[in-house]
Amino acid sequence: MKIENDLILRAARGESVERTPVWMMRQAGRILPEYREVRSKLSGFIELVETPELAAEVTLQPVHLLGVDAAIIFSDILVIPQAMGCAYQMIEQKGPWFENTIRSQADLKSLHIADPASDLAFVTDAIRIAKKELNNRVPLIGFAGAPWTIMAYMTEGSGSKTFSVARKILYTEPAFAHKLLGMITESTIAYLKAQVEAGADMLQIFDSWAGILSPALYEEFSLPYIKQICEAIDEVPVTVFAKGAFFARELLGKLPCRTIGLDWNMDILESRKLLGPDKTLQGNLDPCLLYADHETIRNSTIEMLKAFGPNKHIANLGHGVYPDTDPDSVRVFIETVKTYRHS
Amino acid sequence: MKIENDLILRAARGESVERTPVWMMRQAGRILPEYREVRSKLSGFIELVETPELAAEVTLQPVHLLGVDAAIIFSDILVIPQAMGCAYQMIEQKGPWFENTIRSQADLKSLHIADPASDLAFVTDAIRIAKKELNNRVPLIGFAGAPWTIMAYMTEGSGSKTFSVARKILYTEPAFAHKLLGMITESTIAYLKAQVEAGADMLQIFDSWAGILSPALYEEFSLPYIKQICEAIDEVPVTVFAKGAFFARELLGKLPCRTIGLDWNMDILESRKLLGPDKTLQGNLDPCLLYADHETIRNSTIEMLKAFGPNKHIANLGHGVYPDTDPDSVRVFIETVKTYRHS
């Protein structure tokens, strides 16, 4: 079944496109009053994640209301630990919190490899509904956290500025870390394959806590597991977004995936040089720029588009859109990308 | 008056040294039981900062108890906003909190340029006492926050993962931002000069939140003010530690200062290449590594020393030592540096 607007898929495959496609990380979320209305009827964030009809509904909102070139399924990277037997809560204003952390070989006994059919059906159901409602208008993006980022939450037990508990384990219990990372990787591969089977046209791996590792730790504990995932998925194009991993760009360029996401700290031309000519790049406007006046947003967006060039680029922010951003400012960003033509 | 062990000063000036000198960011602090004992008798962190005799006492502890090659005055970068009229509290487990934030031109009326003699005498007094008690055994380091980092706290009003309020202002109110940064810079220069006059042998500027800015914002709103400070201080060697500013290393290499600090994300050889041959480099062991067993600490420290080479290096961690680090592990790090000889 042909997707009407397949710009993002073509850009990801490195084909030439009439114009640069655009979407935004966290586009299905609190920036939209329509999202907040759906959310207000529920007890919390996790209830929304686990209710397929509503997750699908908020997935489609930015396509209708903002005009983005792709939908991304509304979900959370922490469904994987939960599916493996390590439940979490999402505490308002504070973030995720795990009652039981996984810090030793003994703790591994409480975990199992996630079975998407029994443990994560709410996500694949949401994908099926969203896919149907999208009616092939734009592609649907599925996603998962990178194993290191998931391990960071499972060991730390919550968000953290330094994730020093998680990092400590890499130095003190490397064998345990590799075992846990292996289990997360296996679960994630099964999960992503189920997402593709349910209808995801493209996948993104979020390594949100890449940037707190030293280059050596990143090479040992994160990259090999992302590579395993990329190798296992050949059905659809995969994007890897390793936030803060400026030091790993040359190695990220060698991953068997199609697209690499850049955060707003990474210089575009330098990143292209380090990553090589083959990859499609995604990003990387500073989400804070959307607080500026419309002319500044327009000029900075055009500057970014020029730096990336006409092909092998998917326009996005350098991180998720901030919840208090004015939707009209978001529309200026999106319209600027959609109307700009490289001369 | 000659300092007995002036290795750090000589390394900072680029002179050749018999061995690499070593100290640790946050060495005067919670890792030492002796610090916790002093602290436990007081109402809070700020009381310790503002009591010169006790601040001097904890400043000297790591020299006696850990054998580091320099003392750093026990204080806080946020004494500057306080001295300018923007008071803060330090809330246990949470961090700094400002009752009144500075977010507009009108808010500037509540501020004044800090006068070290009247607003910051507790720091210069602490320096004088510490200097006397050190008895020229090792140099004493003074410090201040970089203007951008100080502005980030004054505008945001607390710590933050994204400092999106602070960054928003850079896009929406650049003229106001420059005015505030100018006032902070002027206050900081006066403050650092007062520290030197009181006895500081060396100064460090901490740009703790450098890493959340895009390269363009960093060049406009942080670097020029650090440069002004470096230009104003010619009495003693200055170190600039811009955490996370990997993207600015070439420009940091052009600052009129002697030493550049590296965080643990920054590759040593690449950083040397980007910063050029002239600067002394400081850093950069991952503070988490001090959780590992002693042999791992020893091996990783030697690996680091080899990568930096015999001269123009001041050994340190890539960030402050974590409070729950075992002092014996710290001693292994310090002793490894002090006994290693480059062949």
Interface residues (C-beta under 8 A of the other chain):
Chain A: G159 K161 T162 S164 R167 K168 L170 Y171 T172 G211 I212 L213 S214 P215 L217 G244 F246 F247 W264 N265 M266 D267 E270 D286 P287 C288 L289 Y291 A292 D293 T296 G318 Y322
Chain B: G159 K161 T162 S164 R167 K168 L170 Y171 T172 G211 I212 L213 S214 P215 L217 G244 F246 F247 W264 N265 M266 D267 E270 D286 P287 C288 L289 Y291 A292 D293 T296 G318 Y322
